[in-house]
Amino acid sequence: MSAFKSLSIAGAKGFIRDKAAVFFILLFPLMFLVIFGLLFRDSGTDKIKLGVVGNGPVVQSLNQVPVVEVQRFDTEAAAVEKVKSGDLPGAVIENGAGVQLRFAASDQNQSGIVNGLVSSVVDKANITATGQQPRFTFQSSQVEDDSLSPIQYLTPGILSWAVASAGVFGAAMTFVQWRKKQVLRRLWLAPVSPAAVLMSRVGVTLGIAIAQAVVFVGIASLPIFGLKLAGTWWLSIPIFLFGMLAFFAMGMLIGAFAKTEEAANGAAQIVVLPMAFLSGTFFPIERAPGWLQTVSQIFPLRHMNTGIQDFLVRGKGFEALLVPSAVLIGFTLVIGFVATRVFRWDS
């Protein structure tokens, strides 16, 4: 315990004194959270802007649609000019019993939304005009909680990426530096067990990960961002710990092979950065092609992202623990075993 305590304290002091490590492990990922959180905090409240001419039943119905923001024009020419210039996706011109929609086809997504929206409003106005009761009723509701916002997607993903980076870079760089400076050789010859050396590095990595989690969740919970934790947020703790161990094992493996800090840094970059983009850290992986979604299932960061998000903001129960926990534990055991087999105390 004395060796473990001494090595842990030395490792923690070494991290705190390394200003570059503090910046890239703590502050650099936090910058992404703050920037993306500010950029996308209002993305879920955007409305569809439509120009309107006239004041018939269709225009009045559009005024009552929550997702539509109406901009009135006196003439058809003025409204169409705004559409041509790209300021509006479409304009509705109502003249007596005639309703005309002028839209910009250059943006197919917006034009499809505008056509469907106006068509449904016209159909509803026609049914109302006939005085008949509608034969079918339609109800829609979102599956997420009303409070779900971009920050609630970004926080679990970027936090997972930050923990992964700290685990891989911290372990890889430390073991390479210790080997070059003959620290590992001295520890090997000293009355210190390999378990104490290993656990001291795990303890330092765990302390950094906890600090990251506290800072990230604390800042994301500020009113300017509005993160709201789900009732089962505490179930994300096991996923958080298993993920930290998985990426520590990966860093240990890189540190066993790399001979220089430059090689360790390059290998860690090649592993962590592509994995972040392919695991849903910065954008929903569900928007990627099907084959890419399948490939992403082999990455531990994908399961860490999904697992933390399921509990931190989506409020899932114990049943959601099984798959991400099994994948992360399995990954840790396999990579950790390989790392211990090829680990070298001396260069």
C-alpha positions in Angstrom: 0.0 0.0 0.0 2.9 2.3 0.7 4.3 1.8 -2.8 0.8 2.2 -4.3 0.2 5.5 -2.4 3.6 6.9 -3.3 3.3 6.1 -7.0 -0.2 7.4 -7.2 0.8 10.7 -5.6 3.8 11.0 -7.9 1.6 10.3 -10.9 -1.0 12.8 -9.9 1.6 15.5 -9.3 3.2 14.8 -12.6 -0.1 15.2 -14.4 -0.9 18.5 -12.6 2.5 19.9 -13.3 2.3 19.0 -17.0 0.4 22.1 -18.3 0.1 20.6 -21.8 -1.5 17.4 -20.5 -4.0 19.4 -18.4 -5.0 21.5 -21.4 -5.4 18.6 -23.9 -7.0 16.2 -21.4 -9.3 18.5 -19.4 -9.7 21.9 -21.2 -9.5 20.9 -24.9 -12.6 18.5 -24.8 -14.4 21.0 -22.5 -13.9 23.6 -25.3 -15.9 21.4 -27.7 -18.7 21.0 -25.2 -19.0 24.8 -24.6 -18.7 25.7 -28.3 -21.1 23.1 -29.6 -23.5 23.7 -26.6 -23.7 27.4 -27.4 -24.0 26.8 -31.2 -26.8 24.3 -31.0 -28.6 25.2 -27.8 -31.5 26.7 -29.8 -31.5 24.3 -32.7 -34.5 22.4 -31.5 -36.7 25.5 -31.4 -36.3 26.7 -35.1 -39.6 27.3 -36.9 -40.4 27.1 -40.5 -40.7 30.6 -42.0 -43.4 31.1 -44.6 -44.5 34.2 -46.5 -48.2 34.7 -46.8 -50.4 36.9 -49.0 -54.1 37.3 -48.1 -56.1 36.5 -44.9 -58.3 33.5 -45.7 -59.0 30.3 -43.7 -55.7 28.7 -44.9 -53.5 31.6 -43.9 -55.4 31.8 -40.5 -54.8 28.1 -40.0 -51.1 28.5 -40.7 -50.9 31.2 -38.0 -52.1 28.5 -35.5 -49.4 25.9 -36.4 -46.8 26.0 -33.6 -43.8 25.2 -35.9 -44.7 27.9 -38.5 -43.6 31.5 -38.3 -45.7 33.6 -40.7 -44.3 36.7 -42.5 -47.0 38.8 -44.2 -46.6 40.5 -47.6 -49.0 42.9 -49.4 -48.3 41.6 -52.9 -47.5 38.2 -54.5 -44.4 39.7 -56.2 -42.9 40.8 -52.9 -43.4 37.3 -51.3 -42.0 35.5 -54.4 -39.0 37.7 -54.5 -38.1 36.7 -50.9 -38.4 33.0 -51.9 -36.2 33.5 -55.0 -33.5 35.3 -52.9 -33.4 32.3 -50.4 -34.8 34.3 -47.4 -37.9 32.1 -47.3 -38.5 28.4 -48.2 -42.0 29.2 -49.6 -44.9 31.6 -49.8 -48.6 30.9 -49.6 -50.8 33.1 -51.7 -54.6 32.9 -50.9 -57.0 34.6 -53.2 -60.6 33.7 -52.5 -61.0 29.9 -53.1 -57.6 29.6 -54.7 -54.5 28.8 -52.7 -51.1 28.8 -54.4 -47.7 27.7 -52.9 -44.5 29.1 -54.4 -41.5 27.3 -53.1 -37.7 27.0 -53.7 -36.8 23.6 -55.1 -33.1 24.2 -54.5 -33.5 22.9 -50.9 -35.3 19.6 -51.4 -35.6 18.9 -47.6 -37.3 22.3 -46.9 -39.4 22.2 -50.1 -40.7 18.7 -49.1 -41.6 19.9 -45.6 -43.3 23.1 -46.9 -45.3 21.2 -49.5 -46.5 18.6 -47.0 -47.3 21.2 -44.3 -49.4 23.5 -46.6 -51.1 20.6 -48.3 -52.3 19.2 -44.9 -53.5 22.6 -43.9 -55.5 23.0 -47.1 -57.0 19.5 -46.8 -58.1 20.4 -43.2 -59.6 23.7 -44.4 -61.5 21.8 -47.2 -63.0 19.3 -44.7 -64.0 22.2 -42.3 -65.7 24.0 -45.2 -67.9 21.0 -46.1 -69.1 20.8 -42.5 -68.4 17.1 -42.3 -66.7 15.3 -39.4 -63.4 13.8 -40.2 -63.5 10.0 -40.6 -60.0 9.4 -39.2 -58.2 11.0 -36.2 -54.5 11.6 -36.0 -52.3 12.1 -33.0 -48.5 12.5 -32.8 -46.1 12.8 -29.9 -42.3 12.6 -29.6 -40.8 9.7 -27.8 -38.1 11.8 -26.0 -38.7 13.8 -22.9 -39.7 17.4 -23.7 -36.5 18.7 -22.0 -34.2 16.8 -24.4 -31.9 19.3 -26.1 -28.6 19.2 -28.0 -26.6 19.6 -24.9 -28.1 16.4 -23.6 -26.7 14.6 -26.6 -23.4 16.3 -26.6 -22.5 15.9 -22.9 -22.4 12.1 -22.8 -20.6 11.9 -26.1 -17.9 14.4 -25.5 -17.4 13.3 -21.9 -16.9 9.7 -23.2 -14.4 11.0 -25.7 -12.5 13.0 -23.1 -12.3 10.0 -20.7 -11.1 7.8 -23.6 -8.5 10.3 -24.6 -7.2 10.6 -21.0 -7.0 6.9 -20.6 -5.2 6.2 -23.9 -2.9 9.1 -23.9 -2.2 9.1 -20.2 -1.2 5.4 -20.0 0.7 5.3 -23.3 2.7 8.4 -22.8 3.5 7.6 -19.1 4.8 4.1 -19.8 6.9 5.2 -22.7 8.4 8.1 -20.7 9.1 5.9 -17.7 10.7 3.3 -19.9 13.0 5.8 -21.6 14.0 7.4 -18.3 14.7 4.0 -16.8 11.9 4.5 -14.2 10.3 1.2 -15.0 13.6 -0.6 -14.7 14.2 0.9 -11.3 10.7 -0.1 -10.2 11.2 -3.6 -11.6 14.4 -4.0 -9.5 12.8 -2.3 -6.4 10.6 -4.2 -3.9 7.5 -3.0 -5.7 5.0 -5.4 -7.1 3.8 -5.0 -10.8 0.3 -4.8 -9.4 1.1 -1.7 -7.3 2.6 0.0 -10.4 -0.4 -0.9 -12.5 -3.0 0.1 -9.9 -1.3 3.4 -9.2 -1.7 4.4 -12.9 -5.3 3.2 -12.8 -5.9 5.3 -9.7 -4.5 8.4 -11.4 -6.6 7.8 -14.5 -9.7 7.3 -12.4 -9.1 10.5 -10.6 -8.7 12.4 -13.9 -11.9 10.8 -15.2 -13.9 11.8 -12.1 -12.6 15.3 -12.4 -13.6 15.4 -16.1 -17.1 14.1 -15.2 -17.7 16.6 -12.4 -16.5 19.6 -14.6 -18.4 18.5 -17.7 -21.7 17.8 -16.0 -21.4 20.8 -13.8 -20.8 23.2 -16.7 -23.4 21.6 -18.9 -26.0 21.9 -16.1 -25.6 25.7 -16.0 -28.8 27.6 -17.1 -27.1 28.8 -20.3 -26.8 25.1 -21.5 -29.6 23.5 -19.5 -28.5 19.9 -19.1 -31.1 17.9 -17.1 -30.2 14.6 -15.6 -32.6 11.7 -15.8 -33.8 9.8 -12.8 -31.5 6.8 -13.4 -28.3 8.9 -14.1 -26.4 7.0 -11.4 -26.6 3.9 -13.5 -24.2 5.6 -15.9 -21.4 5.2 -13.3 -20.6 1.5 -14.0 -20.5 2.3 -17.8 -18.2 5.3 -17.0 -15.8 3.1 -15.0 -15.8 0.2 -17.4 -15.1 2.6 -20.3 -12.2 4.2 -18.4 -10.7 0.7 -17.8 -11.1 -0.3 -21.4 -9.3 2.8 -22.8 -6.6 2.5 -20.1 -5.9 -1.0 -21.3 -5.7 0.3 -24.9 -3.2 3.0 -23.7 -1.2 0.3 -21.9 -1.0 -1.7 -25.1 0.2 1.3 -27.1 2.7 2.1 -24.4 4.0 -1.5 -24.6 4.8 -1.2 -28.3 5.8 2.5 -28.8 9.4 3.4 -28.3 9.1 7.2 -28.3 6.6 9.8 -27.1 6.0 10.8 -30.7 5.1 7.2 -31.7 2.8 6.8 -28.7 1.1 10.1 -29.5 0.6 9.3 -33.1 -0.8 5.8 -32.3 -3.1 7.2 -29.7 -4.4 9.8 -32.2 -5.0 7.2 -34.9 -7.0 5.1 -32.4 -9.1 7.7 -30.5 -9.9 10.4 -33.1 -11.4 8.2 -35.8 -13.3 6.2 -33.2 -14.8 9.4 -31.8 -16.3 10.4 -35.2 -17.5 6.8 -35.9 -19.0 6.3 -32.5 -21.6 9.2 -32.3 -19.5 11.6 -30.3 -20.2 14.7 -32.3 -23.2 13.7 -34.4 -25.9 10.9 -34.1 -24.5 7.7 -35.6 -28.1 6.9 -36.7 -27.7 9.4 -39.5 -24.7 7.5 -40.9 -25.1 4.8 -43.6 -26.3 1.4 -42.4 -22.9 -0.3 -43.0 -21.1 2.3 -40.9 -23.6 1.9 -38.1 -22.8 -1.8 -38.1 -19.0 -1.2 -38.2 -19.3 1.2 -35.2 -20.6 -1.6 -33.0 -17.1 -3.0 -32.7 -15.8 0.2 -31.1 -15.9 0.4 -27.3 -16.5 4.2 -27.5 -19.8 3.6 -29.3 -21.0 1.5 -26.4 -19.7 3.9 -23.8 -21.4 6.8 -25.6 -24.7 4.9 -25.8 -24.5 3.5 -22.3 -23.9 6.8 -20.6 -26.5 8.6 -22.7 -29.1 5.9 -22.0 -28.9 6.6 -18.2 -27.7 10.1 -18.0 -30.4 11.7 -20.1 -32.8 9.0 -21.4 -33.7 7.4 -18.1 -33.4 3.8 -19.1 -33.4 1.0 -16.5 -31.1 -1.8 -15.4 -31.8 -3.8 -18.6 -29.8 -1.3 -20.6 -26.7 -2.1 -18.6 -26.1 -5.6 -20.0 -24.8 -5.0 -23.5 -22.5 -2.0 -23.0 -21.1 -3.4 -19.8 -20.4 -6.8 -21.4 -18.7 -5.2 -24.4 -16.5 -2.9 -22.3 -15.5 -5.6 -19.8 -14.7 -8.0 -22.6 -12.7 -5.4 -24.4 -10.8 -4.6 -21.2 -10.0 -8.3 -20.5 -8.8 -9.1 -24.0 -6.7 -5.9 -24.6 -5.4 -5.9 -21.0 -4.3 -9.6 -21.3 -2.5 -8.9 -24.6 -0.9 -5.7 -23.1 0.5 -7.7 -20.1 2.0 -10.3 -22.4 3.9 -7.8 -24.5 4.7 -5.3 -21.8 8.4 -4.4 -21.4 10.0 -3.0 -18.3 13.1 -1.9 -20.2 13.8 -0.7 -23.7 
